[in-house]
Amino acid sequence: MIASMRDNDVLQMNAYCDGELDPASAIEFERRLVADESLKAQHNRLLALRRNVRSLPQYDVPAGLQARIQSALDADRPGQAGRSSQADRPVQVGSPRRRGWSFQALAAAAIFGAVISSSVMLTMERYDRHEDVAREVVAGHIRGLLAPQPFDVASSDRHTVKPWFTSRLPESPQVPDLAAQGFVLVGGRVDVVGHDPVATIVYKHAKHTVSLTTLPPGQSVSDQAIAGYNVRSWSDPEFTYIAVSDLPSADLASFERAFSAGSPAPETK
């Protein structure tokens, strides 16, 4: 029963993304997206995957390939004009020339298909790698919650946390004070994502912990829910930011806006 419902969710989600649902079903599905964080996360992953596939490079068909394929098909098709004049001659299963054209067409089609397949596989590998990054960041957040304190340096002073990162990492992020927006700086820690040490700034919002991990710029991680924690990501020219918390998605969006608008800490070398 549960598996069937999940299958129906996938089918309905694809139909929704393709614009194939009737208006009433589309509205009902949108209501479910608002209420169901897991379904919303799956929807975001599907949209991210579609964007990656659409970003694949477009390859032009080699000049003359279509004509050559059509010529090979015509040559191998029985009943072509001119065969009646050869009715008394033994029927041959394609001359060497005709076979050559067929093999060339098949080879060209195979090469073209291999190029497209390799591009799709590369995109899928990149997508999986980005999802692995999100899971590692969430794992770091969970480890912090299980530790006596979710930070290595405890301070609400950005002028303490920023230099602490600078002394340990090649690049240290801005550490804005967001207490006025309801997100209190409580410290920072160093996590490991892949094989690289990265900075994680820790904030508190009421009783909720927000871990903000900073990665090199240019990475793409989709907003999603993992192990009951919401993940929200954004980028600027210096870093890719991944925020993890059990806060609702709307509150994490407010955190992103507050952080992006916050004043950066003075550079400490």
N, C-alpha and C positions, 0 to 999 in steps of 0.2 A: 504493500500500500504506500509506504513512504517512498520507495524507489520510484513507483509510478508517478507520485506527485512531483518528485524531482525532475523526472523526464518531462512531465507536462510543463514545469516551470521553464526548462531549457527551451522547449519548443515555443512556448508563448513568448519568451524573451527574444528569441530570434525573429519571430513574427513581428513583435513590437519594434525591434530595431530596423526591420525591413519595411515598416509601414503597412503591414498586411493585416493588422487587427482592425476590426470595425470600431467606430468611435466609442461605443459603450465599453467594449473590452479594453481598449487602450486606456480609458480613464480609470477603469478598475485596476489595471496593471500598474498605472502610475501611483494610485493610492497604496498599493502593496509595496512599491519601491520606497515610498516615504516611511512606511511603518516597519518594514523588514530590512534590518541592516545587512543581513547575510545576502539577501536577494539583491540589494543595492550594490554590494561589493562585487557580486558576480556580474551584474550589469556593467559596472565600471570596468572590470577586467575585459569583458567582451568588447566594449567600445575602444579600449586601449589596443587590443589585439587587432581590431579592424583598422584603426589608424595606422598601426605598424605595417599591416599588409598593404594598405593603400599607398604607403610611402615607398614601396618597392620601386626600383628604377624601371622605367618603361623601355622595352627593347623594340626597335624597329625591325619589321620583317625584312630579311635580306632581299635585295632587289632581284626580281625574277623568280623567287622561290614559289610564289603562288602559281605562276604560269607553268613552272616546271612540274609542280605536283599535279596540276590539272592535266598537263600533257602526259604524265606517266599514267594517270587514271584512264585517260582516253585511249592510250595505247594498249592497256591491259583489258579494256572493256570489249566484250564480244559484240559482233553485229555492226562494226563501224563501216563507213562507206569505203568501197574499194575491195572489200573482202569477197564480194560476189564474183569479181573477175578472177579470183584465185580459188574458186570452189573446187576445181579439179586437182589442186595441189595439196599435198599433205599439210594438215594444220599443225603449226609449230606453237609451242607454249612460250611464245615471246622470244624475239630475236635477242642476241647479245646487246645490241644498242638499246632496245626497249628495257631489258633488264638493268642496264647501266643507269638509265634515267630513273627507274624505280628505286634502285639502291641509293642513288644520290639524294632523291627526295626523302627517303626514309632516314638517311644519315643526317640530313639537314634538320628534319623534324626532331630527331632524337637529340641532337646537340641543343636545339632551341629549347626543348623540354627540360634538358638537364640544367641549362642556365637558369630557367625559371624556378625549377625545383630547388636548386641550391640557394637561390635568393630567398625563397620562402622558408627553407630550413634555417638559414642564417637569421632571418627575422624572428622565427620562433625561438631560436636559441637565445637571442638577445632578450626577448620577452621573458623567457624562463629565468634568465640571469637577473633581470630586474626584480622579478617576483622573489627570487632567492634573497636578494638584498633586503627586501621588505621583511621577510621572515627572520633574517639575522638581526635586524634592528629591533623587531618585536621581542626576540629572545633576549637581547640586551636589556630591554625595558623590564622584562619579567625577572631577570637575574637581579636587577637593581631593587625591585620590590621585595625579593626574597632575602636580600642582604639586610643587615641591621640598619643601614641607611642607603638610600638610592643614589648616593654621590660619593666621590672621592675627596672633594674639597667642599666643606660646608660654609656658605657665605651668602648673604643677601646683597652684598656689595659687588657690583659689576667690576669695579676697579681691582677687586681681589681675584675674581673668577677668570677674567680675561687674561691677566698676566700668568695665572696658573696654567692655562692652556698654552700660552705662548712659549713657556719654558719647557713644554713637553711635546709639542707638535710642530711640524713645519709651517702649518697654516692654522691660525686661530680665528674663530668666528666673532662677530659682534655679539655682545651680551647686554641687550637693552634691559632697563628696569621697567617692568610692566605691571608693577604693583597697582598703579592707578587704574589699570584696565582689569584688575582682578586676578592677575597671574603673578604670583610672588616668586622671585628668584630665590632658590634655596641652595644652589651649588652647581657642581659640574663633575663629570667623570670622563674617563677615557674608555671607550668601547673598541672592539675589534670587529670590523666588517670585511669579510674576505680574509685577507692577511694584513690589512692596513689598520693602524690605530686611528681613531676618529674622535672628535669632540662631541660630547653629549651634554647639553645644558639642561638643568632640571628646574622645573617650575612647579608650584603648587596652586591649585584652584580649588578653594574650599578643602575638602578631604581628598581630592583627586591629584595624582601625580602626572605631570606632562614631561615626557622625555623628548628633547629636540636634538636629533643626531644630524651632524653636518658632514656631507660627503663632497667630493670634488664636483665642480659644475658640469652640466651637460648630461646628467643621468636622468632617467625617466622612471618614476615609480607611481603606479596608479593608486588612487585613493581606494581603500578597501578595509575589510575587517578580518583580523587574524587572531585566532584563539581568544575571541571575545574583546579584543582591543581594536579601536579605530585607528587607522593609519591615514595621515594626510601629508602630501608632499608638494613642495613648490621650489622654485629656483630663482636665483639672481646671478649676476655675472661672476660672483665669487664662490658660491656654494649651491649645492642641492640640499634642501632641508627636508627631514622626515620627522614629523611629530607623531608620537604614539601615546595614547591614553585611553582610559575607559570612559572618558567624557563623550557625550553625544557628538555626532558629526558637526552639528551647528555650532557647538562651543569650540570645537577644534578650528572651525573656519574663522571664528572670532579671534582665536589665538593667532592664527596666521596673519590676519589683518593687523592686529596689535603689534606683532613682532616686525612685520614688514614696515610699519610706520614708525617703529621705535628708533631712537637715535643710536647710532653705533657707538660702542665704547671707544675712547681714544686709543690710537695705535700704541702698543707697548713693544718695543724691540728688545 
